[in-house]
Amino acid sequence: RRSAVFAMQVEKKLIQGIDKTTAYLAKTAKSLPKKSAQRLQILERLLNLHMEQATYVRSEEERDFDRRWKKWEAGGKKGPPPKLSTAKSMGHWKQVISQSSEILIEYPRSESADQITYNKAVALQYLGKEKDAAKIFTQLIQQYPNSPITGDAYASLGDYYFDRNDFNNART
């Protein structure tokens, strides 16, 4: 119990710190020349922070839901059951997609383009846009066949087809 409370406190501080850092980095990125190496580094850091933020915020949303659910159960289940609200974390996943797209347009041949492409597909999955994510996983496999992340893209694509009972494509 104590470690869970400690973890919650740490996550709250991380969320606040990431909010401040992303605001600063976004402002800094705007001041740097387009297509510069420094701007790419800042944009990549922003992307990673948005992904971390989405994860922390989702965890916070789930804890809030659990708290409200327990309260509802303890109160005799009166009224409608509480619902999980993921609006904040979904907003962060949308930022991941936007940030990824911006980087890939400005730096299509960057060394980390494969990872950025993968991050975009993962964010689409979190938003429930599995078909769009599958298209991006396929593009990643075609464009970066020797990338270390390609195996993860294959696995995600296999899961996508398996979930749709398309076992031939899932196996492939």
PyMOL commands that set and color helices and strands:
alter all, ss='L'
color gray80, all
select helices_A, chain A and resi 2-31+37-74+87-106+113-126+130-143+150-163+167-171
alter helices_A, ss='H'
color red, helices_A
deselect
rebuild
show_as cartoon
